[in-house]
Amino acid sequence: MAKNTTKKITSIGGSALIEGIMMRGPKRTTVCVRTAPDKIYSEDISINTIPSKCKLFKLPFLRGIAGLIDSMRLSYKALMLSADKAIESTEIEEEPSKFEKWLDDKFGDKLVKVMMVIASILGVALAVGLFFFVPSFLFDLSANVVPAFKGDGGNAVFWKSVFEGVLKIILFLLYIIVCSQMTEMKRVFMYHGAEHKTIFCYENEEELTVENVKKQSRFHPRCGTSFMVLMLIVGILVGLFVPVAPFGIGFLRPVFKILLLPVSCGVGYELIKICGKHDNAATRIIAAPGLWAQRITTKEPDDTMIEVAIEAIKAVIPEDGSDIVSK
């Protein structure tokens, strides 16, 4: 799948939120949230990035690890802000229950943050179990009926890595497909589409209007979805270097693969940067799986969502052009 050929490439990126969008530029990061039909709330947010504390993380491969961690921190902060604004703009028509009143008395304004922290912890635990331990366990079960899966030699390592990797990709796609069926997530995916289309409009050097944004593609090579898919594919290659049962203990293979996540992350980040800068047969092949997955994680936005995206990107475009990667 060929990517859009644009007049310039920007370092500006973003993420979809609850009824809003975060845009991150070289000098500012802005969150814009739709709080009423005719009102958009805007606020700048910031974090102390890892490369700003340690220059070592500006080096290739290491910058991918730092970038992922910083993006997760920033996205979490932006998500919390959008959740707060979404709750404030929602009119409560029903009398809260006793349990809701108890929660409000105990936690007050911190309730949403507490719930988000609990959800995040449960989400990480579920992801680790589902994407690392379950595939390894299922392969070991399959080894009882598939001769090629038996043993701990190079052949078994190859098949186990492929089996785990393919199963992870299937689980990831099933997860986002299920999420895409939820009404709230559909709107988030629509905002995701608005984010991509607005960045493309800017990269094509067209005026940032609703009409100009609407005609752009919603599939962008420098997307978090593409990054996740690339990490999963790279993880298959990384798995080739991990024994079926390190030190004779099968349980340690998933642990070792978790410890090697920074390698998959670093390689995936560099591949995303290459795909964003170059358009040739090799980069199109590399980008194709991620762009395909974006057919699930991005949807065509409505005009009000595009308005939010336009306001967000206008806020972070630097006057000195320091966001331009290439022209």
Salt bridges, closest charged atoms under 4 A:
GLU19 OE2 - ARG187 NE 2.52
ASP44 OD2 - ARG28 NH2 2.93
ASP70 OD1 - ARG73 NH1 2.97
GLU88 OE1 - LYS85 NZ 3.42
GLU95 OE2 - LYS101 NZ 3.36
ASP140 OD1 - LYS160 NZ 3.11
GLU164 OE1 - ARG253 NH2 3.00
GLU164 OE1 - LYS257 NZ 3.04
GLU203 OE1 - HIS220 NE2 3.17
GLU203 OE2 - ARG222 NH2 2.54
GLU205 OE2 - LYS327 NZ 3.32
GLU206 OE1 - LYS215 NZ 3.18
GLU211 OE2 - LYS214 NZ 3.94
GLU270 OE1 - ARG63 NH2 2.77
ASP279 OD1 - ARG284 NH1 2.95
GLU300 OE1 - LYS197 NZ 3.10
GLU300 OE2 - ARG218 NH1 3.46
ASP303 OD1 - LYS214 NZ 3.56
GLU307 OE1 - ARG34 NH2 2.84
ASP320 OD2 - LYS27 NZ 2.57
